[in-house]
Amino acid sequence: MQHDLIAQARTWLAEDPDPETRDELAALIEAGDTQELAARFAGTLQFGTAGLRGELGAGPMRMNRSVVIRAAAGLAAYLKAQGQEGGLVVVGYDARYKSADFARDTAAVMTGAGLRAAVLPRPLPTPVLAYAIRHLGAVAGVEVTASHNPPRDNGYKVYLGDGSQIVPPADGEIAAAIAAVGPLDGVVRPEDGWETLGEDVLDAYLARTDAVLAAGSPRTARIVHTAMHGVGTSVLTAAFERAGFPAPVLVAEQAEPDPSFPTVAFPNPEEPGAMDLAFATARRAAPDLIIANDPDADRCAVAVPDTSVEGGWRMLRGDEVGALLAAHLVERGVSGVFAESIVSSSLLGRIAEKAGLGYEETLTGFKWIARVDGLRYGYEEALGYCVDPEGVRDKDGITAALLVAELASVLKERSRTLLDLLDDLALAHGLHATDQLSVRVEDLTVIADAMARLREQPPTALAGLAVTSAEDLTRGTDRLPPTDGLRYHLEGARVIVRPSGTEPKLKCYLEVVVPVADAAGLPAARVRGAELLAAIKRDLAAAAGI
């Protein structure tokens, strides 16, 4: 077995086009590090509806140029099989390690396969790529990004010509085409022949951002902004300037792209400590809001002044921002369908119903939300908001930031805040409190074991609330295709358990709904909601064995 492993590694080494990963792999072979080699050659990084995502390094279980070239060749073969010979593929990339290399390799493979390729002019937010696909009439797009993953990761996200991410069966067909790619020396990769786009594509995206705001709306909200060492700063500040908002105050330590992400353990606004520098900046600048983007700026996090919490600033949950934006759009008189994924708060459905708007619930991910017929607004709790589906059929942290700032400006004119509007929503629809139990693992069998345990011994009650129905989502439902997940409905609560599609995590999404009779009852309702969530989290962890 050891001999076969070394032979497999030497075969990979012989065709690796990257001197860095060649040196890395050669050193492992020379050292006879079979444990590390076994980890890297235990299989292949699987291409799915999230594309590819993994740790950088040599070998088929890591993100590297060899893996990317095969992915690009498989995608090219799939597009040609769909009759797209000669079609345009737009390629974008973030500022992570190797992103520019992976983008160039993708453009070279597309060109060599008889397609046309155009690369964005520099590292830019993922929403710019999603916009450019439809703007340029492309047959597909690729974004090289690992979003908010740790610094050593990178990823490969694929869009088709409608500007939305791939879903079955396209993902399986592309995966099969990737598996059919032969030796890399058979993949034609010319040195040139593709186009590098100019700044005009970004200008067109920025012009489109104006569409999310109401004509003549107030633009007075002052924000502190952090890009989390990603690519969002220049685009967000340009969008705010075009719209006529005050210039954002930047978190200087995190404003420029830096693939090492030196000030955060994980470049995700939801992670503990990630917002500390933004809070410190806000205490000096005294803005109306803090807005944070993740490194590829497709997510948008919001924090608000709150004297009741330590430090004076509170992060809003994704579900809270999702409801606030929905309420704002309703007040503006929009029409169409509101949509969210099953893991998001049920409050959106109540807002849509009261406003007489359509409502749809989808599987997790914007690849599903973006496909809802007549979509006007979509969101999911992981800080993703689609506020202009005609422009970007995906989550967009730039346009979401503009819409949040507009809402804050409208409320500011009325001497009110986002927290006041949340109170209004609780009084109108009940207090919808949400939380998450998220467990990051080194060994993926922990996740499989937890899911199996819950399927074999489903809980009958959580936090003293009876489980009124339990669904195994692998079987699908009347309105949802199959997915690996479990859903429990309780008396006044809901729980969904699923493995993450992009990280080694088991995620459990919790929601309780507490009736509120009047404003005087809000504090007690919040306490009750927090108590129930904590108890559900405790009981669910015990039931899952995590």
VOTIBA-717299 format. One record per residue (C-alpha): z, x, y. Coordinates in steps of 0.1 Angstrom, whole numbers, plus 5000, padded with zeros to 4 digits. Layout:
! VOTIBA-717299
ZXY/...
This chain:
! VOTIBA-717299
500050005000/500850285024/497550455016/495750125023/497550085056/496650435068/493050385057/492950055077/494350225107/491850505105/488950255103/490250085134/490650415151/487150515145/485650225165/488350195192/486550245226/489750305246/491050665248/494550545255/494850325224/493050575203/495650835212/498450585206/497150495172/496350855162/499950945170/501350665148/499050785119/500051145124/503751055124/503350835093/505050555111/504250285085/506750035099/504950025133/501550045117/502449755094/503449545124/500149615142/497949555111/499849255096/496949025105/494948955136/495948805170/494948445166/492548275190/493647915197/493747655225/495647905246/493048175239/494648505231/498048645243/500048935231/501549275237/499249555248/498649825222/496449955194/495649745164/494449385156/497849235163/497949365199/495849305230/493349585235/489749655243/488649625206/490249275203/488849165236/485249285228/485449085195/486748785213/483948805239/481348855212/482548545193/482648345225/479048455233/477948355198/479548015201/477947955235/474448045222/475047825192/475647545216/472247605232/473647795262/471448095259/470948255294/473848055308/476348195333/479848305323/482248375351/485048625345/488248655365/491348875360/494848935373/496449265382/498149345348/497649655329/494149665314/493049335330/490149495349/489049675318/489049365297/487049175324/484349445325/484149455287/483749075287/480949095312/479249365293/479349175260/478048855277/475149045293/474349225260/474248885242/471648745265/473948545288/474548605325/477948725337/479548725371/482948885377/485248775405/485449035433/489049145427/492249035410/492648665421/494648365410/493548185379/492747865399/490048055417/488348125384/488747755373/487147645405/484347905404/483147775370/482147435383/481247565418/478647815403/477447585375/478647815348/478647735311/482047895305/484748105322/487248365311/490448455328/492148775318/495848705323/499148675306/500448445333/504348475334/504748675302/506549015301/504949315317/503649465284/501649145276/498149045285/495948755276/492548595275/492048235286/488748055280/487347765299/484147575291/481547455317/483547145327/486147375342/488947285318/490547495291/489247465255/490647215230/489847145194/487347165178/485947425202/488947665197/488447665159/484647715162/485148005187/487848155164/485348135134/482748305155/485148585164/486048635128/482348665120/481848955144/480949275125/481649645134/482049705172/479049935173/476949635166/478149455197/475649535225/477549645257/475249765285/476749975313/475549725339/473449415344/476149175354/477049045389/480149125409/480748815431/481448845468/484248695488/482148385494/483448235461/487048275474/485948125507/484547825489/487847775470/489847805502/487647555519/488347315490/492047355494/491847155526/491046845505/494546815492/496046745526/495746425546/493846445578/496146485607/499246515586/502146725601/502047095591/505447215605/507347325573/508347695572/508447855539/509548185522/507048285496/507148515466/504248605444/506448765417/504449095419/501248895411/498048805429/499048505449/500048645482/496748685500/495248355488/498348145496/498748295530/495048235538/495347875526/498447815548/496647975578/493547755573/495747445570/497647525602/501147585587/503447855601/502748185584/504848215553/507748465553/507048695524/509548835499/508349195507/509649345475/507449115454/504449045477/502049305463/500549315428/502449545405/501849525367/505249685360/507049385377/509849625388/512249365403/512349105375/513049105338/510448835333/508048735361/508748365358/510548175386/512447975359/514048295344/517648385355/517548635384/513848605391/514448425424/517348635437/515248825462/513648505474/517048355480/518248665499/515048645521/515648275527/519248335538/517948565565/514848365575/516348005572/513047835562/512647475551/511547565516/511047855492/507847855472/507248085443/504148145423/503948305389/501848625386/498448445383/499448175408/498647875387/502347765387/504447665417/508247665419/510247515448/513747575461/515447385488/518547435511/521547285494/525047345508/526747215477/525647505456/526647875457/524248075479/523047765497/519747725479/518847525448/515847555425/514147215419/513247145383/509547105375/510146745368/511746695402/508746855420/506346645398/508046325409/508146425445/504446505447/503646175429/505745975454/504046155483/500546075469/501545715464/502745695500/499345835510/497645545492/495745745466/494045565436/493345685401/495345785371/498645985370/499046195339/501646425324/502446585290/504846435266/507546705274/507746595311/509946335326/509245965321/509845905358/506145965365/505245665344/507745445363/506345565397/502845495386/503645155373/505445045404/502445165425/499944985403/498345305392/497045415358/499245635337/498545855307/500746075285/499046375268/499946665245/501446975261/499047175283/496647125311/493847155286/494746795277/495946665311/492646775328/490646565304/492246225313/489645985325/489945905362/492746165367/494046185403/497246375397/498746555367/501746765361/504046915335/507547035337/506747405334/505947415371/502247315367/500647065391/496946955393/496646795427/492946825432/491146755399/487746735415/488147095427/490347255399/490747095366/493847295358/497247365372/496947525407/499947685423/498147735457/497147375463/500447245449/502247465474/500147315503/501046965491/504747035488/504647185523/502946875537/505546655521/508346865535/506646845569/506346465567/510046425558/511046675585/509546455611/511846175598/514846405598/514846385560/514546635531/513146655496/516646595483/516846275502/513546165486/514946245452/517846015459/515445745469/513645785435/516945775416/517945445433/514545295427/514045405390/517345535377/518545895377/516146085354/517946415345/516146675325/517047005309/515647245283/517047435253/514847735250/515448005223/513448325225/513148495191/512048835176/511448685142/509148375142/510548255109/513648145130/511447885147/509847775114/513247745098/514647535127/511647295126/511947265088/515647195091/515146915116/512446755095/514546765064/517746655080/516946475112/519846395135/521046035136/522846075169/523146325197/525846335223/527146015208/523845835215/522145685184/518645805176/516645485177/513345645164/512145975152/508546095152/506946395134/504046465158/502146665131/501046315120/499746225154/500345885171/498245595182/497545785215/498146145206/496346385182/498546585158/500646875171/503547075158/506546885173/509246635168/510246345192/513446155192/514145845212/517845775218/519745505237/518945615273/517545955264/514646145248/514346475230/511146675221/511246995200/508247225197/507347585192/505847735224/502147795223/502248105244/505548275238/507848345208/510148055218/511447735203/511547475232/513547155232/512946915261/515746685270/515846375293/518546115300/518145815323/521345695340/521245365359/522245375396/523445065414/523645205449/523845525469/527645545463/526945565426/524645875428/527346145425/528845985394/525445935378/524646305383/527846405366/527146165337/523646295334/524746655333/527446575307/525046405285/522446685287/525046945279/526246745249/522746675236/521947045240/525047135220/524446885192/520746965189/521447335186/523847265158/521347035141/518547295143/520747585133/519947785164/
